[in-house]
Amino acid sequence: MSFGTIPYKRAWYLDVVSSGSVDMRPLICVLEMLRNGNFEEVRSLVPLLTHSSLDVRLYAQQLFADVCSNDDACAFNLALEASKTLDETRRIVLRMGQTLSLSVIPILLTWREALNDPEIDEYVCDALSAILPIDGVDQFSVSDLIFGRLTKRRSLAWMRPVIITEGKNCFSVTLLRNL
């Protein structure tokens, strides 16, 4: 299993730990396990992405974006389905870009089309640019057809076995784990 790196965002981590909120306890447990190097618990964050408490959802999304694997990043689709406000949806879209995972690109494009909101287009474009920067594409020109073609060409080139470990293609976080 591949995994990400422990985030160095001490300020929010201290807020969660010191809050003492009953709702935060599952998140605190996962934080402690990650801090101790147990990255098998990354999937424990998935139910927290749709938690009833807004604070828990936001902190879980931030942590998940920092430590999820390429395969696990698709769980953000659940968070988008559970988002209750447009502001929360925007935050999730930006977090998806922070994963740097190619597997969230189809999810971003699908949600962009479903929401059909010019403001969301800008956030989707920012997230896509973080994952796969393509010259000449902005929130006004990002269309599924154009971006889909460019992304397919670029991602196929990007996903060539540039990094190989133990005879297999390696996602960057897997390489970091082996170091």
Buried (B, 14 or more C-beta within 10 A) or exposed (E): EBBBEBBEEEEEBEEBEEBEEEBBEBBBEBBEBBEEEEBEBBBBBBEBBBBEBEBBBBBBBBBBBBBBBBEBBBBBBBBBEBBEEEEBBBBBBBBBBBBBBBBBBBBBBEBBEEBEBEEBBBBBBBBBBBBBEBEEBEBEEBBEEEBEEBBEEBEEEEEEEEEEEEEEEBBBBBEEBEE
